[in-house]
Each structure stands twice: as structure tokens, then as C-alpha cells.
Amino acid sequence: MAGIRVNEHLGLSINFLKIDYDTEYFMDIKNKIAVVTGATGGIGLSVASYLIGKQVQAIGLVDLSDRCLNAADSLKNTTGHPDIKTFCGNVCDNDFRKSVFATLESEFGPVGICITAAGILRDGLAVQAGKHSGDMELYSDQHFRQVMEVNLLHPIYWSMQTIAGIAGKQQQDGIDKWNPEMGVQAVNIMIGSVSSRGNRGQISYASAKSGLRGACATLNKEGLRHGVLTKIVHPGFVDTQMVDQVDAAYYDKYLKPDIGLGRKIRPREIAECIGSMIENDPLTGEVWASASFRPFA
């Protein structure tokens, strides 16, 4: 509804718009079942804490180590949330993934929020001279496969599992095809990276994160048949243990000068960005949370 205000000094009429937001088109986190991989890492743990703060109905914390048990205990003690489940295992293992979803679905219902925050770095130049000879050495194919498994295949398959859970429930309910009046049923959020545009010393990581962009767009098109959105956020340098693997002197000399904000991003800031992506249905493209990082050529 528009209102008119007259500026007595300038004699101008100015329209002021009052926007009434229709909450029908915003996902209610409170009623959703969530799963977060890499849940003990900086981004994963911050996202889990954020979702619990938003009173998600239930959440599964997934991590390779049993640190997720300590994380769950800490979150339960600080929030009092009764339904924080833990799953310790390899996110690249198909049977483990299926068991996580089956457990959550049997107890609470289909997963409606999936955040694939687990990731690894295995940085190294694509081609470099050997340390003990003049021979040229190629980046380890073993490391390449490992990075692709964790950073590319894992988020794709966990996102597909979310779509499958929603599609299966709709099939049981006799729903042939989702329509917008039903509202968004689930959201997948993949963690991309500014390195998806290419970055020196990150041939495997950049390849994996670039691949996520195509996978995300494809799953978003296919998943919408069932009302499932798949989105991707591209953080810059976040203050996490994984990013801390980057040599401090190298970071200060070559990377920090190209960060417009002049600092690393806090994990909580990425969590809040992800929260906005979950709650706002129209945000269906790629979100760049780069802190104005300008990658070097």
C-alpha cells in the first residue's frame, strides 16, 4: 500500500511503499528435519547451532570423528533441544548416508534441510619440479580423487538423498507432481568456494567446487518437480581449521591484500547467510559470500 508525503520545502511529492510480506512463501525452519555434514567444523557447527536457535524440529549432526558426540552434548546443554542426533561415519560411504536418512525419516519424517559442510583440502601445484630431481611431478591423482569424493560426490549424493526422501513421501501420499501452492518441501545447501573460479595451488579443490556449480543447477531443476530447492553458497576465506592449513605468511602476503573487508569471514556469518538462503524461496541462484575477495590472476 502506497502513501504520499509532501516535502514542504521542495514542493515534491514522494511515494513511500509499505510492503506486506507474504510469509506463505518463506520456509519455516521450525517445522523441518535437518541434517548437517561436517558438523564439528567451523561452518558446519555454526550452521547446526543456527538451525537449533531457529527451533528446527530435529537435527542430525554428521562427522567422520566422534567429536560430533561432544558437539551434540554441548548444544543440548546450552539450548535444551531434545532432538539432536549424532552420526559418526564417512560421508562418502553410500550405506552410511542411506542409514542416516533412514534413521531420521523413521523417527521424524523426511529430511527438509540438508547442509553438506564436510570438506577437505589437499593443496599443491598441478606441476612442479621434484624435490630430489629435475623431473617434473604431477599433482597426486590419489589426492585428487580423495578431494573429489569429499567435496563433489558427497554433497551431490546427500542432496539427491534429500530429494529422494521427499519424492518417496509424495509418492506414498499419492502426489504425482508438486505445485507451488504446496510450498517448498526441502532445501539443499551446498558449500562452494571462491576457488571455484580457479586458484593457484588448488587444482583438485577448485575442480570439485566448480563441479558443484553445475550439479547444483541440475539438481535444482530436477528437484523442483518435488518442491526441493538446491542452492550453493561460495564463501571466501572463513576462519576455520581447514582454512588455517594455508600457510600464515602466504595468506598475509598474497591473499589478505585481495580481501576487500581485510579479514577472514566468521563461521557464524556464513551460517546466517545460509539461514537466509533456506528461508527465502526466491534465492535460487548462487550466493557469493566472499568478503569482496578479488582472486589474483
C-alpha positions in Angstrom: 0.0 0.0 0.0 1.5 3.4 -1.1 1.4 6.6 0.9 2.1 10.2 -0.1 4.2 12.6 1.8 4.7 16.2 0.7 8.1 17.9 1.2 7.0 21.5 2.1 10.4 22.9 1.3 10.9 21.4 -2.1 7.2 21.1 -3.1 7.8 17.5 -4.2 5.5 14.5 -3.7 7.4 11.3 -2.8 5.9 7.8 -2.8 6.7 5.6 0.1 5.9 2.0 -0.3 4.8 -0.2 2.5 5.5 -3.8 1.7 3.4 -6.6 3.3 5.5 -9.8 3.1 3.5 -12.9 2.5 5.0 -15.5 4.9 3.4 -18.2 2.8 6.4 -18.1 0.5 9.1 -18.4 3.2 10.2 -21.7 4.6 9.5 -22.3 8.3 12.7 -23.8 9.7 10.9 -24.7 12.9 8.9 -27.5 11.3 11.8 -29.1 9.4 14.1 -32.1 10.0 17.7 -31.1 9.3 21.0 -32.9 8.6 24.4 -31.2 8.6 27.6 -33.0 7.5 31.0 -31.8 8.8 29.0 -30.8 11.9 32.1 -30.3 14.1 33.9 -27.9 11.7 33.6 -24.2 11.8 30.8 -23.7 9.2 29.0 -27.0 10.0 28.9 -26.4 13.7 27.8 -22.8 13.3 25.0 -23.8 10.9 23.9 -26.5 13.3 23.8 -24.0 16.2 21.9 -21.5 14.0 19.3 -24.1 13.0 18.8 -25.2 16.6 18.4 -21.5 17.5 15.7 -21.3 14.9 14.0 -24.3 16.7 14.4 -26.8 13.9 12.2 -29.8 14.9 15.1 -32.3 14.8 18.7 -32.3 13.5 21.3 -34.9 12.7 24.9 -34.0 13.2 27.2 -36.0 10.9 31.0 -36.2 11.2 33.8 -38.6 10.5 35.1 -38.5 14.1 33.2 -39.0 17.4 33.7 -35.2 18.1 30.1 -34.9 16.9 29.1 -36.6 20.2 30.7 -33.8 22.2 29.2 -31.2 19.9 25.8 -32.7 20.4 26.2 -32.7 24.2 27.3 -29.1 24.2 24.4 -28.0 22.0 21.9 -29.9 24.2 23.3 -28.4 27.4 23.3 -24.8 26.0 19.9 -25.0 24.1 17.9 -27.7 25.8 16.9 -29.0 22.4 15.7 -32.7 22.9 16.2 -34.0 19.3 19.9 -33.7 18.4 21.0 -36.9 16.8 24.6 -37.9 16.1 26.0 -40.0 13.2 29.7 -40.8 13.1 30.9 -42.1 9.7 32.3 -41.5 6.3 30.1 -39.1 4.3 31.4 -40.8 1.1 30.0 -44.2 2.1 26.7 -44.9 0.4 25.5 -47.3 3.1 26.3 -44.8 5.8 24.4 -42.0 4.0 21.4 -44.1 3.5 21.3 -45.2 7.1 21.5 -41.6 8.3 18.4 -40.6 6.2 16.6 -43.8 7.1 17.1 -43.2 10.8 15.9 -39.6 10.7 12.9 -40.5 8.4 11.7 -43.3 10.6 11.8 -41.2 13.7 10.7 -37.8 12.5 9.9 -37.8 8.7 11.7 -36.8 5.6 14.8 -34.5 5.8 13.8 -31.0 4.8 17.1 -29.2 5.2 20.4 -30.7 4.1 23.7 -28.8 4.6 26.7 -30.5 3.2 29.5 -28.7 5.0 32.1 -31.6 5.2 35.2 -30.8 3.1 38.9 -31.3 2.8 42.0 -29.5 1.3 44.9 -31.3 -0.4 46.6 -28.3 -1.9 49.5 -28.5 -4.3 50.7 -27.2 -7.6 49.4 -29.1 -10.7 53.0 -29.4 -12.0 56.2 -28.8 -10.1 59.9 -29.9 -10.1 60.7 -32.8 -7.9 62.4 -32.1 -4.6 65.3 -34.5 -5.3 65.5 -34.4 -9.1 64.8 -32.2 -12.0 61.9 -34.3 -13.1 58.5 -32.7 -13.4 56.0 -34.1 -11.0 52.2 -34.0 -11.4 49.8 -33.4 -8.6 48.9 -36.7 -6.8 46.0 -38.5 -8.5 45.2 -40.1 -5.2 44.7 -36.7 -3.5 42.7 -35.6 -6.5 40.3 -38.5 -6.2 40.0 -38.0 -2.4 39.2 -34.3 -2.7 36.6 -35.0 -5.5 35.0 -37.7 -3.3 34.5 -35.5 -0.3 34.0 -32.1 -1.9 32.0 -33.1 -5.0 30.4 -36.5 -4.8 29.4 -36.3 -1.2 27.3 -33.1 -1.4 25.7 -34.3 -4.7 24.6 -37.6 -3.3 23.4 -36.3 0.1 21.4 -33.7 -1.8 19.9 -36.4 -4.1 19.1 -38.4 -1.0 17.1 -35.4 0.3 15.2 -35.2 -2.9 14.5 -38.9 -2.8 13.1 -38.8 0.7 10.6 -36.0 -0.3 9.7 -37.7 -3.6 9.1 -41.0 -1.8 6.8 -39.4 0.8 4.9 -37.7 -2.0 4.5 -41.0 -3.8 3.1 -42.6 -0.6 0.7 -39.7 -0.3 -0.5 -40.1 -4.0 1.0 -36.8 -5.1 2.2 -37.1 -8.7 3.8 -33.7 -9.0 4.4 -30.8 -6.6 2.8 -27.5 -7.2 3.8 -24.1 -5.8 0.7 -23.9 -3.6 2.1 -26.7 -1.6 5.1 -24.6 -0.6 8.8 -25.6 -0.8 9.3 -29.0 0.8 13.0 -29.1 1.3 16.2 -27.2 0.7 19.7 -28.4 0.0 22.6 -26.0 0.6 26.0 -26.9 -0.9 29.2 -25.2 0.2 31.0 -23.9 -2.8 34.0 -21.6 -2.7 35.5 -18.6 -4.4 38.1 -21.1 -5.6 35.5 -22.5 -8.0 36.7 -19.7 -10.3 40.2 -21.2 -10.2 43.0 -20.7 -7.7 46.8 -21.3 -7.8 47.7 -24.5 -5.9 44.2 -25.8 -5.7 43.7 -27.9 -8.9 41.7 -30.6 -7.0 39.7 -28.3 -4.7 38.9 -25.7 -7.5 37.8 -28.5 -9.8 35.5 -30.0 -7.2 33.9 -26.7 -6.2 33.5 -25.7 -9.9 31.8 -29.0 -10.5 29.3 -28.3 -7.7 28.0 -25.3 -9.6 26.8 -27.5 -12.5 25.5 -30.2 -10.2 23.6 -27.6 -8.1 21.9 -26.1 -11.1 20.9 -29.5 -12.4 19.5 -30.8 -9.1 17.6 -27.6 -8.6 15.9 -28.1 -12.0 15.1 -31.8 -11.3 14.3 -31.4 -7.6 11.6 -28.7 -8.2 9.4 -31.4 -9.6 9.1 -32.4 -5.9 9.4 -28.9 -4.4 13.0 -29.3 -3.4 15.4 -26.4 -4.0 19.1 -26.9 -4.2 21.3 -23.9 -3.7 25.0 -23.1 -3.3 26.9 -20.5 -1.3 30.5 -19.6 -2.2 32.4 -18.4 0.9 35.7 -16.6 0.7 38.3 -17.3 3.4 36.5 -18.3 6.5 38.2 -18.5 9.9 38.1 -22.3 10.2 40.6 -25.1 10.9 40.6 -26.1 7.2 41.5 -22.6 6.0 44.1 -22.4 8.8 46.0 -25.1 6.8 47.0 -22.3 4.4 50.5 -21.0 5.4 50.1 -17.9 7.5 52.9 -16.0 5.8 51.5 -16.8 2.4 48.0 -15.7 3.5 49.2 -12.4 4.8 51.4 -11.6 1.8 49.3 -12.9 -1.1 45.7 -13.4 -0.1 44.7 -10.9 2.6 45.6 -7.9 0.4 42.9 -9.0 -2.1 40.2 -9.3 0.5 38.1 -6.2 0.4 37.0 -6.4 4.0 40.6 -7.1 5.1 39.7 -10.1 7.3 38.6 -13.7 7.3 34.9 -14.3 7.4 33.4 -15.6 10.7 31.7 -19.0 10.5 28.6 -17.5 12.1 28.3 -15.0 9.2 28.2 -17.9 6.7 25.6 -19.7 8.9 23.4 -16.6 8.9 23.8 -16.3 5.1 22.8 -20.0 4.8 19.8 -19.3 7.1 18.6 -16.6 4.7 19.0 -18.9 1.7 16.9 -21.5 3.5 14.1 -19.2 4.5 13.9 -17.1 1.3 12.5 -19.2 -1.6 13.4 -16.7 -4.4 17.1 -17.1 -3.6 17.6 -19.9 -6.1 20.9 -18.9 -7.7 24.5 -18.9 -6.4 25.3 -16.7 -3.4 28.8 -15.3 -3.2 29.8 -14.6 0.4 33.4 -13.6 -0.5 34.0 -10.6 1.8 34.9 -8.8 -1.6 37.8 -11.2 -2.3 39.3 -10.4 -5.6 41.2 -13.5 -6.8 44.5 -12.9 -8.4 45.1 -14.0 -12.0 
